[in-house]
Amino acid sequence: MQTPVFTWPPEASLEALNARSRGTLMETLGIVFTELGEGYLRATMPVDARTHQPYGLLHGGASVALAETLGSSAGALVAGGNAVVGLEINANHLRAVRSGTVTGTTRPVHIGRSTQVWEIRIEDEAGQAVCISRITLAVLPAPPG
């Protein structure tokens, strides 16, 4: 499958993405956008008490929160002023992580007028896949105001 060709809008920036995270779940989990590259968006998340499940491992829900953050944020950037909302997300958890930082990278699978599909790969510090996720977004007219 070919990756859709697109460019980020000129106003897209890591500073703006990180500013929008203040006071949200992303800030609580320590998610930080780190790279807006050619055809991808990247963010990190710590693996610590904020993101652990009771056995001291990275919580699958935290991985999904990182995945949804990346996919939805990337989708919003290319929605041409429209809003995006998640329709479906799935996640395959491949490897346990106890500490450190995980890095998620999202790339588009499909960018359409009414839907978008983004794939998210989350890796540990050694570059090994921890979680592979896919999110489907609906593209809606931007709310007034």
C-alpha positions in Angstrom: 0.0 0.0 0.0 1.3 3.4 -1.0 1.5 6.2 1.6 -0.6 9.2 0.6 1.4 12.2 -0.5 0.7 15.3 1.5 2.5 18.2 3.1 1.8 19.6 6.5 0.2 23.1 6.5 2.6 26.0 7.0 1.2 26.9 10.4 1.8 23.3 11.7 4.4 23.3 14.5 5.5 21.3 17.4 5.1 24.3 19.7 1.4 24.6 18.7 0.8 20.9 19.2 2.4 20.8 22.6 0.6 24.0 23.7 -2.7 22.4 22.9 -1.8 19.5 25.2 -1.7 21.7 28.3 -4.3 20.8 30.9 -5.3 17.6 29.1 -4.7 13.8 29.3 -1.6 14.3 27.1 0.0 16.5 29.7 -1.0 14.1 32.5 0.6 11.2 30.7 3.7 13.2 29.8 3.1 12.9 26.0 5.3 15.4 24.1 5.3 16.0 20.3 9.0 15.8 19.2 9.1 15.7 15.4 7.0 16.8 12.5 8.7 15.2 9.6 8.1 14.6 5.9 4.9 12.5 6.0 5.0 11.6 9.7 4.4 13.0 13.2 6.3 11.7 16.3 5.8 11.9 20.1 7.2 10.4 23.2 5.7 9.2 26.4 7.4 8.1 29.7 6.9 4.7 31.1 6.6 5.4 34.8 3.9 5.4 37.5 1.6 7.6 35.3 1.5 5.0 32.6 2.0 1.7 34.4 -0.6 -1.0 35.0 -0.6 -2.8 38.5 2.2 -5.2 37.4 4.6 -2.4 36.7 4.3 -2.7 32.9 3.2 0.0 30.4 -0.6 0.0 30.4 -2.2 -0.9 27.1 -4.6 2.0 27.5 -1.6 4.4 27.8 -0.3 3.1 24.5 -3.7 3.6 22.9 -3.9 7.1 24.3 -0.5 7.9 22.7 -1.7 6.3 19.4 -5.0 8.3 19.4 -3.2 11.5 20.3 -0.8 11.0 17.3 -3.4 10.0 14.8 -6.0 12.6 15.7 -3.5 15.4 15.9 -2.0 14.5 12.5 -5.5 14.2 11.1 -6.5 17.6 12.4 -3.4 19.2 10.8 -4.4 17.9 7.3 -8.1 18.4 7.6 -8.1 21.8 5.9 -9.8 23.6 8.8 -12.3 20.8 9.4 -12.6 18.9 12.6 -11.7 15.2 13.0 -13.1 12.7 15.5 -12.2 9.1 16.1 -14.5 6.4 14.7 -12.4 3.3 15.5 -9.0 2.5 17.0 -7.3 -0.8 17.4 -4.0 -1.8 19.0 -1.8 -4.9 19.0 0.4 -4.9 22.0 3.6 -6.7 21.1 6.2 -6.3 23.8 6.2 -5.3 27.5 8.0 -2.2 28.7 8.7 -1.5 32.4 10.6 1.8 32.3 12.1 4.5 30.0 10.4 6.2 27.2 8.3 5.0 24.3 8.2 6.8 20.9 5.2 6.8 18.6 5.2 7.6 15.0 2.1 8.1 12.8 1.9 8.0 9.1 -1.2 8.2 6.9 -2.8 5.2 5.2 -5.7 7.2 3.7 -6.5 10.9 3.6 -10.0 11.5 2.2 -12.6 14.2 2.2 -14.8 12.4 4.8 -12.4 9.8 6.5 -8.8 9.4 7.3 -6.8 6.3 8.4 -3.5 6.6 10.3 -1.1 3.9 11.3 0.8 4.4 14.6 4.0 2.4 15.5 5.1 2.7 19.1 8.7 1.6 19.9 10.8 1.2 23.0 14.2 2.9 23.5 15.9 0.0 21.6 13.6 0.6 18.6 11.6 -2.6 19.1 7.9 -2.5 18.3 5.8 -2.3 21.5 2.4 -1.6 19.9 1.0 -1.2 16.4 -2.2 0.7 16.1 -4.6 2.1 13.5 -7.1 4.8 13.9 -10.0 5.8 11.6 -11.1 9.4 11.8 -14.3 11.1 10.5 -13.7 14.5 8.9 -16.5 16.9 10.0 -17.2 20.6 9.2 -15.4 22.7 11.8 -17.7 23.9 14.6 -18.8 27.6 14.2 -16.8 30.2 16.1 
